[in-house]
Amino acid sequence: MANSYKFLGVNLSTQTKTSVLTAAAKDTIIIKSIRVTNNTGNTPTISFHVLDSSNSVEATILNTQSLTADSSVEILTMPLILESSDILKATVSTNDNVNIGISYLNIT
């Protein structure tokens, strides 16, 4: 088993549910931090869901969190586990510029 610490940056500027991070087959991902930055003067909302490989919602991680204008917020208060083929998806309520930073451990 190999462990590697990683950081992923994602820019969301669309209202569609977007895949942010997917655990590869036989991998486990432990997400330590999800930091969301709203780079606009608007106040959109953001939601996070974990889906299985068939795109069925397994869990809503965050439902319509308001994002203060020109600020950042930490989403997680404890680690989040993605198992083999799980998908973390995010949805923002407007076409504003929202950045997501994810720090995680990938176990293969």
N, CA, C and O atoms as a MOPAC input file, in Angstrom:
PM7 MOZYME 1SCF
protein

 N      0.83100 1    -1.17700 1     0.00000 1
 C      0.00000 1     0.00000 1     0.00000 1
 C      0.87700 1     1.24200 1     0.00000 1
 O      1.76500 1     1.38000 1     0.84200 1
 N      0.63200 1     2.14600 1    -0.94300 1
 C      1.38700 1     3.39700 1    -1.02600 1
 C      0.49500 1     4.55900 1    -0.60900 1
 O     -0.66900 1     4.64600 1    -0.99900 1
 N      1.06900 1     5.44300 1     0.18800 1
 C      0.35400 1     6.64200 1     0.61700 1
 C      0.97900 1     7.85300 1    -0.04600 1
 O      2.20200 1     7.98200 1    -0.08200 1
 N      0.14500 1     8.74600 1    -0.57300 1
 C      0.67100 1    10.00400 1    -1.09500 1
 C     -0.27700 1    11.13300 1    -0.73500 1
 O     -1.48800 1    11.05700 1    -0.94700 1
 N      0.32200 1    12.19400 1    -0.17600 1
 C     -0.43400 1    13.38400 1     0.18700 1
 C     -0.54300 1    14.27800 1    -1.03600 1
 O      0.42900 1    14.46800 1    -1.76800 1
 N     -1.73300 1    14.82500 1    -1.25200 1
 C     -1.95700 1    15.60900 1    -2.46100 1
 C     -2.79200 1    16.84600 1    -2.16100 1
 O     -3.48700 1    16.92700 1    -1.14800 1
 N     -2.69900 1    17.80700 1    -3.08000 1
 C     -3.55300 1    18.99900 1    -3.05100 1
 C     -4.16300 1    19.15100 1    -4.43300 1
 O     -3.48700 1    18.98700 1    -5.44900 1
 N     -5.45000 1    19.46700 1    -4.45600 1
 C     -6.16700 1    19.66700 1    -5.71000 1
 C     -6.86600 1    21.01100 1    -5.66200 1
 O     -7.58700 1    21.31200 1    -4.71100 1
 N     -6.65000 1    21.81900 1    -6.69200 1
 C     -7.35100 1    23.09100 1    -6.81600 1
 C     -8.32800 1    23.02500 1    -7.97400 1
 O     -7.97500 1    22.58900 1    -9.07000 1
 N     -9.57000 1    23.46500 1    -7.72600 1
 C    -10.61800 1    23.42900 1    -8.74600 1
 C    -11.28900 1    24.79500 1    -8.79900 1
 O    -11.58700 1    25.38700 1    -7.76200 1
 N    -11.52500 1    25.29100 1   -10.01000 1
 C    -12.24400 1    26.54400 1   -10.19600 1
 C    -13.63600 1    26.21200 1   -10.73000 1
 O    -13.76800 1    25.62800 1   -11.80600 1
 N    -14.67000 1    26.58500 1    -9.98200 1
 C    -16.04800 1    26.38000 1   -10.42200 1
 C    -16.63000 1    27.71500 1   -10.87000 1
 O    -16.53800 1    28.71600 1   -10.15900 1
 N    -17.22400 1    27.71600 1   -12.04600 1
 C    -17.90800 1    28.92900 1   -12.50500 1
 C    -19.13200 1    28.53700 1   -13.32200 1
 O    -19.51300 1    29.23200 1   -14.26300 1
 N    -19.74400 1    27.41400 1   -12.95100 1
 C    -20.94700 1    26.93600 1   -13.63400 1
 C    -21.90900 1    26.37200 1   -12.60400 1
 O    -21.48700 1    25.93100 1   -11.53400 1
 N    -23.18100 1    26.38100 1   -12.91200 1
 C    -24.20500 1    25.91100 1   -11.97500 1
 C    -24.46600 1    24.40900 1   -12.07000 1
 O    -25.33200 1    23.89500 1   -11.36200 1
 N    -23.74600 1    23.70600 1   -12.91700 1
 C    -23.96900 1    22.26600 1   -13.04700 1
 C    -23.19300 1    21.50500 1   -11.98200 1
 O    -22.14600 1    21.96100 1   -11.52200 1
 N    -23.71200 1    20.33800 1   -11.59200 1
 C    -23.03400 1    19.47400 1   -10.63900 1
 C    -21.73900 1    18.99100 1   -11.28900 1
 O    -21.76700 1    18.35200 1   -12.34100 1
 N    -20.60800 1    19.29800 1   -10.66100 1
 C    -19.29800 1    19.06900 1   -11.25900 1
 C    -18.48400 1    18.08800 1   -10.43200 1
 O    -18.38300 1    18.23200 1    -9.21400 1
 N    -17.89800 1    17.08100 1   -11.09800 1
 C    -17.00000 1    16.14900 1   -10.41100 1
 C    -15.74800 1    16.90100 1    -9.99100 1
 O    -15.10200 1    17.56600 1   -10.80100 1
 N    -15.41900 1    16.78600 1    -8.71600 1
 C    -14.25300 1    17.47000 1    -8.17400 1
 C    -13.12100 1    16.48900 1    -7.92100 1
 O    -11.96800 1    16.77600 1    -8.24500 1
 N    -13.43700 1    15.32900 1    -7.34300 1
 C    -12.42200 1    14.34400 1    -6.99300 1
 C    -13.04700 1    12.96100 1    -7.05400 1
 O    -14.14600 1    12.74600 1    -6.54200 1
 N    -12.34300 1    12.01900 1    -7.68600 1
 C    -12.83000 1    10.63900 1    -7.80800 1
 C    -11.77100 1     9.68800 1    -7.28800 1
 O    -10.60000 1     9.78900 1    -7.65200 1
 N    -12.18800 1     8.76000 1    -6.43100 1
 C    -11.27500 1     7.72200 1    -5.95300 1
 C    -11.15300 1     6.65300 1    -7.03400 1
 O    -12.15800 1     6.12300 1    -7.50800 1
 N     -9.93200 1     6.34400 1    -7.41600 1
 C     -9.71100 1     5.30500 1    -8.42300 1
 C    -10.12100 1     3.94500 1    -7.85300 1
 O    -10.23200 1     3.77300 1    -6.63900 1
 N    -10.34100 1     2.98900 1    -8.74900 1
 C    -10.67600 1     1.63500 1    -8.31300 1
 C     -9.58300 1     1.12100 1    -7.37800 1
 O     -8.39400 1     1.25800 1    -7.66900 1
 N     -9.98000 1     0.54500 1    -6.28600 1
 C     -9.09200 1    -0.03700 1    -5.25700 1
 C     -8.34700 1     1.01100 1    -4.44300 1
 O     -7.49000 1     0.64800 1    -3.63800 1
 N     -8.63800 1     2.29600 1    -4.62100 1
 C     -8.00800 1     3.35400 1    -3.82300 1
 C     -8.96600 1     3.83200 1    -2.73800 1
 O    -10.18300 1     3.68100 1    -2.84700 1
 N     -8.39200 1     4.40900 1    -1.69800 1
 C     -9.14600 1     5.09500 1    -0.66200 1
 C     -8.56400 1     6.49100 1    -0.54100 1
 O     -7.34400 1     6.65900 1    -0.53200 1
 N     -9.42100 1     7.48800 1    -0.45000 1
 C     -8.98400 1     8.86900 1    -0.28100 1
 C     -9.51400 1     9.37700 1     1.04900 1
 O    -10.70000 1     9.24800 1     1.35300 1
 N     -8.61500 1     9.95400 1     1.83600 1
 C     -9.01100 1    10.59600 1     3.09100 1
 C     -8.82100 1    12.09500 1     2.89500 1
 O     -7.69700 1    12.58700 1     2.80500 1
 N     -9.94900 1    12.81500 1     2.83000 1
 C     -9.91400 1    14.26600 1     2.63500 1
 C     -9.81700 1    14.93400 1     4.00100 1
 O    -10.68000 1    14.74200 1     4.85700 1
 N     -8.77300 1    15.71200 1     4.19500 1
 C     -8.55000 1    16.40700 1     5.45500 1
 C     -9.14500 1    17.81000 1     5.44600 1
 O     -9.59700 1    18.30200 1     6.48000 1
 N     -9.14600 1    18.46400 1     4.26700 1
 C     -9.58900 1    19.85000 1     4.20400 1
 C    -10.24700 1    20.14000 1     2.86000 1
 O     -9.74300 1    19.74200 1     1.81000 1
 N    -11.38200 1    20.83800 1     2.90800 1
 C    -11.99200 1    21.41600 1     1.71800 1
 C    -12.19400 1    22.90000 1     2.02200 1
 O    -13.02600 1    23.27200 1     2.85000 1
 N    -11.42400 1    23.73000 1     1.34300 1
 C    -11.50200 1    25.17800 1     1.54500 1
 C    -12.09800 1    25.81000 1     0.30100 1
 O    -11.61100 1    25.59500 1    -0.80900 1
 N    -13.15900 1    26.59300 1     0.49100 1
 C    -13.85800 1    27.23100 1    -0.61800 1
 C    -13.64300 1    28.74100 1    -0.52900 1
 O    -13.83100 1    29.34800 1     0.52500 1
 N    -13.24800 1    29.32900 1    -1.65000 1
 C    -13.01700 1    30.77700 1    -1.71800 1
 C    -13.94500 1    31.38200 1    -2.75900 1
 O    -13.95100 1    30.97000 1    -3.91900 1
 N    -14.72700 1    32.36100 1    -2.33200 1
 C    -15.60300 1    33.11400 1    -3.22100 1
 C    -14.82400 1    34.35600 1    -3.67200 1
 O    -14.53600 1    35.23800 1    -2.86300 1
 N    -14.48700 1    34.42000 1    -4.95400 1
 C    -13.67400 1    35.51500 1    -5.49700 1
 C    -14.50200 1    36.66000 1    -6.05000 1
 O    -13.99600 1    37.47100 1    -6.82600 1
 N    -15.76200 1    36.73700 1    -5.66500 1
 C    -16.63400 1    37.77300 1    -6.21100 1
 C    -17.28800 1    38.57300 1    -5.09000 1
 O    -17.17200 1    38.22800 1    -3.91400 1
 N    -17.96300 1    39.62500 1    -5.46500 1
 C    -18.72300 1    40.43400 1    -4.52100 1
 C    -20.12700 1    39.88700 1    -4.29600 1
 O    -20.89700 1    40.45300 1    -3.52100 1
 N    -20.46300 1    38.79000 1    -4.96900 1
 C    -21.78800 1    38.16900 1    -4.81700 1
 C    -21.77600 1    37.15600 1    -3.67500 1
 O    -20.72600 1    36.87900 1    -3.09500 1
 N    -22.94500 1    36.60600 1    -3.35700 1
 C    -23.05700 1    35.62300 1    -2.26800 1
 C    -23.73200 1    34.34700 1    -2.76300 1
 O    -24.88400 1    34.08800 1    -2.41500 1
 N    -23.03200 1    33.54500 1    -3.57200 1
 C    -23.61900 1    32.28800 1    -4.04900 1
 C    -23.66600 1    31.25600 1    -2.92700 1
 O    -23.14700 1    31.48800 1    -1.83500 1
 N    -24.29000 1    30.12200 1    -3.20700 1
 C    -24.26100 1    28.99100 1    -2.28500 1
 C    -23.51300 1    27.84700 1    -2.95600 1
 O    -23.38500 1    27.80400 1    -4.18000 1
 N    -23.01800 1    26.91700 1    -2.13400 1
 C    -22.32700 1    25.74600 1    -2.66100 1
 C    -22.83000 1    24.50400 1    -1.93800 1
 O    -23.16800 1    24.55100 1    -0.75600 1
 N    -22.87300 1    23.39000 1    -2.66600 1
 C    -23.27100 1    22.09800 1    -2.10500 1
 C    -22.24600 1    21.05200 1    -2.51900 1
 O    -21.65800 1    21.14700 1    -3.59700 1
 N    -22.02700 1    20.04500 1    -1.66100 1
 C    -21.14700 1    18.92500 1    -1.96000 1
 C    -21.90300 1    17.62700 1    -1.73900 1
 O    -22.64100 1    17.48200 1    -0.76400 1
 N    -21.71100 1    16.67900 1    -2.65800 1
 C    -22.33900 1    15.35700 1    -2.56200 1
 C    -21.29100 1    14.29400 1    -2.88500 1
 O    -20.37600 1    14.52200 1    -3.67600 1
 N    -21.44500 1    13.12600 1    -2.25400 1
 C    -20.63300 1    11.96200 1    -2.61000 1
 C    -21.53700 1    11.00700 1    -3.35500 1
 O    -22.62000 1    10.65700 1    -2.88400 1
 N    -21.07700 1    10.58200 1    -4.53900 1
 C    -21.84100 1     9.65500 1    -5.37200 1
 C    -21.04100 1     8.37900 1    -5.57800 1
 O    -19.81200 1     8.38600 1    -5.51200 1
 N    -21.74800 1     7.28900 1    -5.82600 1
 C    -21.05800 1     6.04800 1    -6.15600 1
 C    -20.77000 1     6.01800 1    -7.65100 1
 O    -21.09700 1     6.96600 1    -8.36600 1
 N    -20.16600 1     4.94700 1    -8.12300 1
 C    -19.74800 1     4.87900 1    -9.52800 1
 C    -20.91900 1     4.93300 1   -10.51000 1
 O    -20.71800 1     5.23800 1   -11.68600 1
 N    -22.14400 1     4.64100 1   -10.04400 1
 C    -23.31500 1     4.71100 1   -10.93000 1
 C    -23.99900 1     6.08600 1   -10.85600 1
 O    -25.09500 1     6.26800 1   -11.38500 1
 N    -23.33800 1     7.05400 1   -10.19200 1
 C    -23.84200 1     8.42400 1   -10.02700 1
 C    -25.07900 1     8.51600 1    -9.14800 1
 O    -25.86100 1     9.45900 1    -9.27000 1
 N    -25.26100 1     7.53700 1    -8.25700 1
 C    -26.32700 1     7.60800 1    -7.26000 1
 C    -25.80000 1     8.35000 1    -6.03600 1
 O    -24.69800 1     8.07100 1    -5.56600 1
 N    -26.58200 1     9.28900 1    -5.52400 1
 C    -26.14100 1    10.05400 1    -4.35700 1
 C    -26.11000 1     9.14100 1    -3.14300 1
 O    -27.12700 1     8.56400 1    -2.75900 1
 N    -24.93700 1     9.01500 1    -2.54400 1
 C    -24.78700 1     8.24600 1    -1.31600 1
 C    -24.95000 1     9.12900 1    -0.09200 1
 O    -25.50400 1     8.71200 1     0.92500 1
 N    -24.45100 1    10.37400 1    -0.20700 1
 C    -24.51000 1    11.27400 1     0.94100 1
 C    -24.42200 1    12.72300 1     0.49200 1
 O    -23.68400 1    13.05400 1    -0.43600 1
 N    -25.17500 1    13.57500 1     1.15300 1
 C    -25.02500 1    15.01300 1     0.97900 1
 C    -24.06800 1    15.47000 1     2.07000 1
 O    -24.36900 1    15.34700 1     3.25700 1
 N    -22.92900 1    15.99100 1     1.67400 1
 C    -21.91400 1    16.43500 1     2.62500 1
 C    -22.23200 1    17.84400 1     3.11800 1
 O    -22.06100 1    18.15300 1     4.29700 1
 N    -22.69100 1    18.68300 1     2.21500 1
 C    -23.03700 1    20.05900 1     2.53900 1
 C    -24.15100 1    20.49000 1     1.60800 1
 O    -24.05600 1    20.29900 1     0.39600 1
 N    -25.20600 1    21.06800 1     2.16100 1
 C    -26.33900 1    21.47300 1     1.34100 1
 C    -26.53100 1    22.98000 1     1.41700 1
 O    -26.89300 1    23.51200 1     2.46700 1
 N    -26.29400 1    23.65200 1     0.33000 1
 C    -26.49100 1    25.09600 1     0.14700 1
 C    -25.87100 1    25.96500 1     1.24800 1
 O    -26.57100 1    26.70300 1     1.94200 1
 N    -24.56300 1    25.86300 1     1.39100 1
 C    -23.80700 1    26.73000 1     2.29400 1
 C    -23.63800 1    28.09200 1     1.62100 1
 O    -23.12500 1    28.17000 1     0.50400 1
 N    -24.05800 1    29.15000 1     2.28200 1
 C    -23.86700 1    30.49900 1     1.74100 1
 C    -22.40000 1    30.88900 1     1.81100 1
 O    -21.71700 1    30.62400 1     2.80100 1
 N    -21.92700 1    31.52100 1     0.74500 1
 C    -20.53900 1    31.97700 1     0.68200 1
 C    -20.51900 1    33.49700 1     0.74900 1
 O    -21.09200 1    34.17100 1    -0.10700 1
 N    -19.86500 1    34.02500 1     1.75500 1
 C    -19.74700 1    35.46400 1     1.92500 1
 C    -18.89700 1    36.03500 1     0.79100 1
 O    -17.95100 1    35.39500 1     0.33200 1
 N    -19.23500 1    37.22600 1     0.34900 1
 C    -18.48900 1    37.87700 1    -0.73100 1
 C    -17.01900 1    38.02500 1    -0.37600 1
 O    -16.67300 1    38.39600 1     0.74600 1
 N    -16.15500 1    37.73100 1    -1.34600 1
 C    -14.70300 1    37.92600 1    -1.22000 1
 C    -14.11400 1    37.31000 1     0.04400 1
 O    -13.34600 1    37.96300 1     0.75100 1
 N    -14.46800 1    36.05600 1     0.33600 1
 C    -13.95100 1    35.40900 1     1.54300 1
 C    -13.79500 1    33.90300 1     1.32000 1
 O    -14.22200 1    33.36100 1     0.30100 1
 N    -13.17100 1    33.24400 1     2.30100 1
 C    -12.94900 1    31.80000 1     2.25800 1
 C    -13.59200 1    31.14500 1     3.47300 1
 O    -13.76800 1    31.77200 1     4.51700 1
 N    -13.94100 1    29.86000 1     3.31500 1
 C    -14.51900 1    29.10000 1     4.41400 1
 C    -14.01000 1    27.66000 1     4.33900 1
 O    -13.88200 1    27.09200 1     3.25400 1
 N    -13.72300 1    27.08000 1     5.50600 1
 C    -13.34900 1    25.67000 1     5.59200 1
 C    -14.63700 1    24.87100 1     5.73800 1
 O    -15.44700 1    25.14900 1     6.62200 1
 N    -14.82600 1    23.87800 1     4.87000 1
 C    -16.06300 1    23.10600 1     4.84700 1
 C    -16.04700 1    21.94800 1     5.84600 1
 O    -17.05900 1    21.67500 1     6.49200 1
 N    -14.91900 1    21.27200 1     5.97800 1
 C    -14.86100 1    20.07400 1     6.82300 1
 C    -14.45400 1    20.38800 1     8.25500 1
 O    -13.60500 1    21.24600 1     8.49900 1
 N    -15.06700 1    19.68600 1     9.19300 1
 C    -14.63500 1    19.74100 1    10.58700 1
 C    -14.00100 1    18.42100 1    11.00400 1
 O    -13.38600 1    18.33000 1    12.06700 1
 N    -14.15100 1    17.40400 1    10.17000 1
 C    -13.51100 1    16.10500 1    10.38700 1
 C    -13.23500 1    15.48300 1     9.02000 1
 O    -13.83600 1    15.89300 1     8.02600 1
 N    -12.33200 1    14.49700 1     8.95500 1
 C    -11.98700 1    13.90800 1     7.65800 1
 C    -13.18000 1    13.26500 1     6.95300 1
 O    -14.12600 1    12.79400 1     7.58400 1
 N    -13.10200 1    13.26500 1     5.62900 1
 C    -14.11400 1    12.65400 1     4.78200 1
 C    -13.44100 1    11.54400 1     3.98400 1
 O    -12.38600 1    11.76400 1     3.38900 1
 N    -14.03600 1    10.35600 1     3.96400 1
 C    -13.46200 1     9.19300 1     3.29100 1
 C    -14.19500 1     8.93800 1     1.98200 1
 O    -15.42300 1     8.86500 1     1.94800 1
 N    -13.42200 1     8.80200 1     0.89700 1
 C    -13.95200 1     8.33700 1    -0.37900 1
 C    -13.37400 1     6.94400 1    -0.61900 1
 O    -12.15700 1     6.75900 1    -0.61400 1
 N    -14.24700 1     5.98000 1    -0.82600 1
 C    -13.79500 1     4.62500 1    -1.11600 1
 C    -13.74200 1     4.41500 1    -2.62100 1
 O    -14.12200 1     5.29700 1    -3.39100 1
 N    -13.27900 1     3.26800 1    -3.03000 1
 C    -13.09100 1     2.91400 1    -4.42500 1
 C    -14.24300 1     3.38600 1    -5.30600 1
 O    -15.39200 1     3.01500 1    -5.07100 1
 N    -13.94800 1     4.19500 1    -6.31300 1
 C    -14.87400 1     4.70800 1    -7.32600 1
 C    -15.88600 1     5.72800 1    -6.81700 1
 O    -16.76200 1     6.13100 1    -7.58300 1
 N    -15.80900 1     6.16200 1    -5.56200 1
 C    -16.67600 1     7.24000 1    -5.08200 1
 C    -16.27600 1     8.55300 1    -5.75200 1
 O    -15.11000 1     8.76300 1    -6.08700 1
 N    -17.25900 1     9.42900 1    -5.94100 1
 C    -17.04800 1    10.70300 1    -6.62000 1
 C    -17.53700 1    11.83700 1    -5.72300 1
 O    -18.66700 1    11.79900 1    -5.23700 1
 N    -16.69500 1    12.84200 1    -5.50100 1
 C    -17.09900 1    14.05000 1    -4.79500 1
 C    -17.50000 1    15.06900 1    -5.84400 1
 O    -16.70900 1    15.40600 1    -6.72500 1
 N    -18.74300 1    15.56700 1    -5.75000 1
 C    -19.23900 1    16.56100 1    -6.71300 1
 C    -19.63900 1    17.82800 1    -5.96600 1
 O    -20.06800 1    17.78900 1    -4.81300 1
 N    -19.48500 1    18.95100 1    -6.66100 1
 C    -19.84500 1    20.24800 1    -6.09100 1
 C    -20.77800 1    20.97200 1    -7.04400 1
 O    -20.69300 1    20.81800 1    -8.26200 1
 N    -21.67300 1    21.76900 1    -6.46300 1
 C    -22.58700 1    22.60000 1    -7.23900 1
 C    -22.59900 1    23.99200 1    -6.62500 1
 O    -22.77600 1    24.14700 1    -5.41600 1
 N    -22.41000 1    24.99400 1    -7.46000 1
 C    -22.49200 1    26.37700 1    -7.00800 1
 C    -23.76000 1    26.98300 1    -7.61300 1
 O    -24.14600 1    26.63300 1    -8.72800 1
 N    -24.40000 1    27.88200 1    -6.88600 1
 C    -25.72600 1    28.37500 1    -7.29500 1
 C    -25.69500 1    29.39200 1    -8.43300 1
 O    -26.72500 1    29.64300 1    -9.05800 1
 N    -24.54800 1    29.97400 1    -8.70900 1
 C    -24.45900 1    30.98100 1    -9.76900 1
 C    -23.23000 1    30.70300 1   -10.63400 1
 O    -22.44800 1    29.80100 1   -10.33100 1
 N    -23.06300 1    31.45600 1   -11.68200 1
 C    -21.88800 1    31.29800 1   -12.54100 1
 C    -20.72400 1    32.15000 1   -12.05400 1
 O    -19.90000 1    32.58700 1   -12.85800 1
 N    -20.64600 1    32.39300 1   -10.74500 1
 C    -19.56200 1    33.18200 1   -10.16700 1
 C    -18.27800 1    32.36500 1   -10.08500 1
 O    -18.29800 1    31.14800 1   -10.26700 1
 N    -17.17900 1    33.02700 1    -9.81600 1
 C    -15.86800 1    32.40900 1    -9.71800 1
 C    -15.63200 1    31.92700 1    -8.28800 1
 O    -15.36800 1    32.72700 1    -7.39100 1
 N    -15.72900 1    30.60800 1    -8.08400 1
 C    -15.51500 1    29.99900 1    -6.77500 1
 C    -14.36900 1    29.00200 1    -6.90900 1
 O    -14.37900 1    28.15600 1    -7.80200 1
 N    -13.37800 1    29.10300 1    -6.01800 1
 C    -12.24900 1    28.17300 1    -6.01300 1
 C    -12.38900 1    27.19700 1    -4.85800 1
 O    -12.81900 1    27.56200 1    -3.76400 1
 N    -12.01400 1    25.94200 1    -5.12200 1
 C    -12.05400 1    24.89800 1    -4.10300 1
 C    -10.64700 1    24.32700 1    -3.98100 1
 O    -10.04000 1    23.94300 1    -4.98100 1
 N    -10.13300 1    24.27200 1    -2.76500 1
 C     -8.83800 1    23.65100 1    -2.49100 1
 C     -9.04700 1    22.44200 1    -1.61000 1
 O     -9.65200 1    22.54700 1    -0.54300 1
 N     -8.54900 1    21.28000 1    -2.04500 1
 C     -8.74800 1    20.04000 1    -1.30400 1
 C     -7.39600 1    19.43700 1    -0.95400 1
 O     -6.57600 1    19.19200 1    -1.83900 1
 N     -7.15700 1    19.19600 1     0.33700 1
 C     -5.95500 1    18.50100 1     0.80100 1
 C     -6.38000 1    17.09900 1     1.19600 1
 O     -7.33000 1    16.91800 1     1.95900 1
 N     -5.65900 1    16.09100 1     0.66200 1
 C     -6.08200 1    14.71700 1     0.92600 1
 C     -4.92300 1    13.73800 1     0.89800 1
 O     -3.84000 1    14.03000 1     0.39100 1
 N     -5.18700 1    12.56300 1     1.46100 1
 C     -4.26300 1    11.43200 1     1.43500 1
 C     -4.84500 1    10.38600 1     0.50900 1
 O     -5.98500 1     9.95500 1     0.68300 1
 N     -4.05500 1     9.97300 1    -0.48500 1
 C     -4.49000 1     8.91500 1    -1.40800 1
 C     -3.77600 1     7.62600 1    -1.02200 1
 O     -2.54600 1     7.56900 1    -0.99600 1
 N     -4.55600 1     6.59500 1    -0.72300 1
 C     -4.00400 1     5.29800 1    -0.33200 1
 C     -4.28600 1     4.31900 1    -1.44900 1
 O     -5.44400 1     4.06400 1    -1.77900 1
 N     -3.21400 1     3.75600 1    -2.04600 1
 C     -3.37800 1     2.81500 1    -3.14300 1
 C     -2.96700 1     1.42100 1    -2.72600 1
 O     -3.03900 1     0.49000 1    -3.52800 1

